[in-house]
């Protein structure tokens, strides 16, 4: 599909390069989500390096927030642990700077709009760009209120990934798809995040329809946890986002320290990556 306007997909951005390289190899994107600072930021840094080694295409880094919108109990609990361990935005950006200097996969921050707004849009975007982030995923950003953040991100060459859910009306979904940069996050099921066992009804049709409305890849998330599911999704979408299942693993391995966590994560994610054909 031809581009609506040239700046849209941020052709010079790291995400565009990553997706182009995947397409050339006939592969789909495996996009893990991890919570920043759970159980601590040293572990998060080790996990990011492990994800990169495992072949993850892009990583979403959750910025802990005391009032998560659509996150299920697993991710909520991880946010609570991170905040209790003393997470701050200053420490977050410092850790991201280290990570982006060591890994090749693009890293995005998944962050509540209220956090961006409180810090100030310009300042948050400047900090994100300076830390080497490739973009922002802002789940609670209403389309009607997104112009300023949109323009600020474009000015900093940061992607602004938008989300479409099963309850988004078609006309609105088409507009969201058109305005998403980097990629479009297609939420597979209504409700909160959490691992599930099969692909929801109507998902295949919805992804195919969304792909006609946007120039950026469509990635599917919410409830993806097994290589089998990744394989199924890879037949339909441009990639799969794995969140709760990975966050749960990090929590279970936390006692083993950063190296133990990284080792377990790398093995799990490598299996998912090999299913993303």
C-alpha positions as semicolon CSV with decimal commas, in nm:
position;residue;x (nm);y (nm);z (nm)
1;X;0,000;0,000;0,000
2;X;0,131;0,346;-0,080
3;X;0,214;0,593;0,191
4;X;-0,035;0,862;0,290
5;X;0,244;1,103;0,374
6;X;0,613;1,032;0,369
7;X;0,696;1,091;0,734
8;X;0,434;0,843;0,844
9;X;0,626;0,523;0,891
10;X;0,945;0,703;0,994
11;X;1,138;0,536;0,710
12;X;1,469;0,637;0,864
13;X;1,383;0,497;1,207
14;X;1,529;0,178;1,357
15;X;1,190;0,004;1,351
16;X;1,154;0,044;0,974
17;X;1,503;-0,104;0,927
18;X;1,426;-0,394;1,159
19;X;1,099;-0,484;0,983
20;X;1,260;-0,450;0,640
21;X;1,538;-0,692;0,743
22;X;1,283;-0,941;0,880
23;X;1,076;-0,925;0,560
24;X;1,388;-0,989;0,355
25;X;1,457;-1,305;0,559
26;X;1,094;-1,416;0,539
27;X;1,056;-1,388;0,916
28;X;0,797;-1,235;1,144
29;X;0,870;-1,012;1,443
30;X;0,877;-1,152;1,794
31;X;0,821;-0,855;2,024
32;X;0,860;-0,929;2,395
33;X;0,724;-0,702;2,668
34;X;0,908;-0,672;2,999
35;X;0,851;-0,451;3,301
36;X;1,132;-0,206;3,369
37;X;1,266;-0,245;3,724
38;X;1,112;-0,584;3,809
39;X;1,269;-0,709;4,031
40;X;1,529;-0,433;3,977
41;X;1,683;-0,236;3,690
42;X;2,006;-0,442;3,683
43;X;1,795;-0,747;3,608
44;X;1,601;-0,557;3,340
45;X;1,929;-0,464;3,170
46;X;2,043;-0,829;3,176
47;X;1,702;-0,936;3,038
48;X;1,720;-0,686;2,750
49;X;2,062;-0,821;2,652
50;X;1,924;-1,176;2,671
51;X;1,625;-1,086;2,450
52;X;1,861;-0,936;2,194
53;X;2,077;-1,251;2,194
54;X;1,764;-1,466;2,157
55;X;1,673;-1,280;1,838
56;X;1,381;-1,067;1,955
57;X;1,297;-0,812;1,684
58;X;1,190;-0,529;1,912
59;X;1,118;-0,496;2,284
60;X;0,846;-0,308;2,468
61;X;0,962;-0,189;2,806
62;X;0,678;-0,126;3,049
63;X;0,712;0,188;3,261
64;X;0,563;0,097;3,602
65;X;0,253;0,289;3,694
66;X;0,038;0,268;4,006
67;X;-0,289;0,254;3,812
68;X;-0,244;0,031;3,504
69;X;-0,531;0,047;3,257
70;X;-0,561;-0,286;3,076
71;X;-0,293;-0,490;3,249
72;X;-0,385;-0,822;3,403
73;X;-0,271;-0,936;3,748
74;X;0,072;-1,059;3,632
75;X;0,184;-0,726;3,486
76;X;0,014;-0,527;3,763
77;X;0,205;-0,725;4,025
78;X;0,532;-0,663;3,839
79;X;0,462;-0,288;3,835
80;X;0,395;-0,295;4,208
81;X;0,724;-0,480;4,273
82;X;0,921;-0,236;4,057
83;X;0,770;0,069;4,229
84;X;0,835;-0,085;4,571
85;X;1,198;-0,142;4,468
86;X;1,240;0,233;4,410
87;X;1,176;0,271;4,037
88;X;1,201;0,629;3,906
89;X;1,197;0,777;3,555
90;X;1,551;0,909;3,607
91;X;1,679;0,559;3,682
92;X;1,472;0,423;3,392
93;X;1,630;0,654;3,132
94;X;1,976;0,585;3,273
95;X;1,923;0,208;3,237
96;X;1,780;0,250;2,885
97;X;2,090;0,448;2,780
98;X;2,305;0,152;2,887
99;X;2,076;-0,097;2,713
100;X;2,056;0,088;2,381
101;X;2,434;0,114;2,367
102;X;2,463;-0,265;2,408
103;X;2,176;-0,419;2,209
104;X;2,080;-0,392;1,843
105;X;1,703;-0,452;1,877
106;X;1,496;-0,132;1,895
107;X;1,346;-0,066;2,240
108;X;1,016;0,115;2,294
109;X;0,871;0,244;2,619
110;X;0,515;0,136;2,694
111;X;0,400;0,422;2,909
112;X;0,080;0,576;3,040
113;X;-0,003;0,914;2,889
114;X;-0,042;1,058;3,240
115;X;0,330;0,991;3,307
116;X;0,430;1,169;2,984
117;X;0,193;1,457;3,055
118;X;0,315;1,502;3,413
119;X;0,679;1,521;3,305
120;X;0,590;1,746;3,011
121;X;0,557;1,614;2,656
122;X;0,870;1,789;2,522
123;X;1,084;1,684;2,814
124;X;0,966;1,322;2,809
125;X;1,023;1,289;2,434
126;X;1,366;1,456;2,460
127;X;1,464;1,217;2,740
128;X;1,336;0,917;2,542
129;X;1,526;1,016;2,229
130;X;1,845;1,094;2,424
131;X;1,827;0,751;2,590
132;X;1,809;0,586;2,248
133;X;1,448;0,465;2,257
134;X;1,297;0,390;1,916
135;X;0,946;0,492;2,011
136;X;0,659;0,503;2,256
137;X;0,354;0,281;2,300
138;X;0,086;0,479;2,485
139;X;-0,213;0,252;2,555
140;X;-0,436;0,518;2,712
141;X;-0,376;0,799;2,462
142;X;-0,706;0,905;2,300
143;X;-0,680;0,979;1,927
144;X;-0,843;1,320;1,981
145;X;-0,575;1,428;2,228
146;X;-0,274;1,286;2,048
147;X;-0,176;1,562;1,802
148;X;0,087;1,728;2,021
149;X;0,257;1,404;2,124
150;X;0,236;1,284;1,763
151;X;0,410;1,595;1,629
152;X;0,670;1,595;1,907
153;X;0,756;1,228;1,845
154;X;0,784;1,287;1,470
155;X;1,019;1,580;1,536
156;X;1,241;1,351;1,746
157;X;1,215;1,062;1,495
158;X;1,041;0,846;1,755
159;X;0,764;0,607;1,657
160;X;0,425;0,651;1,824
161;X;0,266;0,308;1,827
162;X;-0,111;0,306;1,861
163;X;-0,344;0,030;1,973
164;X;-0,661;-0,110;1,819
165;X;-0,886;-0,336;2,029
166;X;-1,175;-0,564;1,928
167;X;-1,419;-0,303;2,059
168;X;-1,273;-0,015;1,853
169;X;-1,538;0,089;1,594
170;X;-1,419;0,027;1,233
171;X;-1,404;0,393;1,131
172;X;-1,198;0,480;1,437
173;X;-0,978;0,169;1,398
174;X;-0,900;0,275;1,041
175;X;-0,796;0,625;1,158
176;X;-0,581;0,481;1,441
177;X;-0,417;0,242;1,193
178;X;-0,348;0,529;0,953
179;X;-0,185;0,739;1,224
180;X;0,024;0,472;1,395
181;X;0,397;0,491;1,327
182;X;0,657;0,216;1,376
183;X;0,391;-0,054;1,392
184;X;0,027;-0,099;1,488
185;X;-0,054;-0,292;1,806
186;X;-0,359;-0,508;1,747
187;X;-0,507;-0,624;2,078
188;X;-0,638;-0,975;2,014
189;X;-0,913;-0,986;2,278
190;X;-1,121;-0,746;2,480
191;X;-1,037;-0,729;2,850
192;X;-0,709;-0,743;3,037
193;X;-0,376;-0,897;2,943
194;X;-0,293;-1,258;3,031
195;X;-0,182;-1,578;2,859
196;X;-0,447;-1,766;2,660
197;X;-0,459;-2,090;2,465
198;X;-0,611;-2,025;2,121
199;X;-0,661;-1,748;1,867
200;X;-0,980;-1,549;1,923
201;X;-1,260;-1,566;1,669
202;X;-1,249;-1,301;1,398
203;X;-0,886;-1,210;1,464
204;X;-0,757;-1,326;1,124
205;X;-1,014;-1,117;0,937
206;X;-0,947;-0,815;1,158
207;X;-0,570;-0,827;1,107
208;X;-0,609;-0,861;0,729
209;X;-0,847;-0,564;0,726
210;X;-0,612;-0,351;0,939
211;X;-0,324;-0,430;0,705
212;X;-0,518;-0,259;0,425
213;X;-0,552;0,057;0,638
214;X;-0,188;0,115;0,729
215;X;0,162;0,113;0,585
216;X;0,323;-0,012;0,905
217;X;0,342;-0,374;1,025
218;X;0,053;-0,507;1,235
219;X;0,164;-0,692;1,550
220;X;-0,078;-0,888;1,765
221;X;-0,058;-0,903;2,143
222;X;-0,255;-1,002;2,456
223;X;-0,250;-1,366;2,555
224;X;0,037;-1,496;2,339
225;X;0,257;-1,738;2,532
226;X;0,357;-2,049;2,332
227;X;0,558;-2,124;2,016
228;X;0,238;-2,276;1,871
229;X;0,050;-1,948;1,912
230;X;0,340;-1,751;1,766
231;X;0,337;-1,985;1,465
232;X;-0,040;-1,940;1,422
233;X;-0,013;-1,562;1,445
234;X;0,284;-1,553;1,209
235;X;0,057;-1,690;0,938
236;X;-0,164;-1,384;0,978
237;X;0,010;-1,085;1,134
238;X;0,352;-0,925;1,090
239;X;0,453;-1,031;1,437
240;X;0,353;-1,137;1,787
241;X;0,385;-0,951;2,117
242;X;0,453;-1,166;2,423
243;X;0,395;-1,003;2,760
244;X;0,237;-1,167;3,063
245;X;0,395;-1,508;3,004
246;X;0,741;-1,351;2,995
247;X;0,680;-1,120;3,291
248;X;0,563;-1,422;3,491
249;X;0,887;-1,605;3,406
250;X;1,099;-1,310;3,517
251;X;0,908;-1,307;3,847
252;X;0,954;-1,680;3,900
253;X;1,328;-1,664;3,829
254;X;1,392;-1,342;4,025
255;X;1,557;-1,522;4,317
256;X;1,829;-1,650;4,081
257;X;1,964;-1,297;4,024
258;X;2,012;-1,110;3,697
259;X;2,217;-1,387;3,531
260;X;1,972;-1,662;3,623
261;X;1,678;-1,459;3,500
262;X;1,857;-1,371;3,176
263;X;1,942;-1,735;3,109
264;X;1,583;-1,854;3,156
265;X;1,442;-1,570;2,948
266;X;1,686;-1,626;2,663
267;X;1,593;-1,994;2,632
268;X;1,217;-1,924;2,636
269;X;1,231;-1,635;2,389
270;X;1,466;-1,820;2,150
271;X;1,196;-2,090;2,117
272;X;0,934;-1,825;2,039
273;X;1,163;-1,652;1,788
274;X;1,220;-1,977;1,600
275;X;0,841;-2,016;1,568
276;X;0,805;-1,667;1,415
277;X;0,851;-1,770;1,052
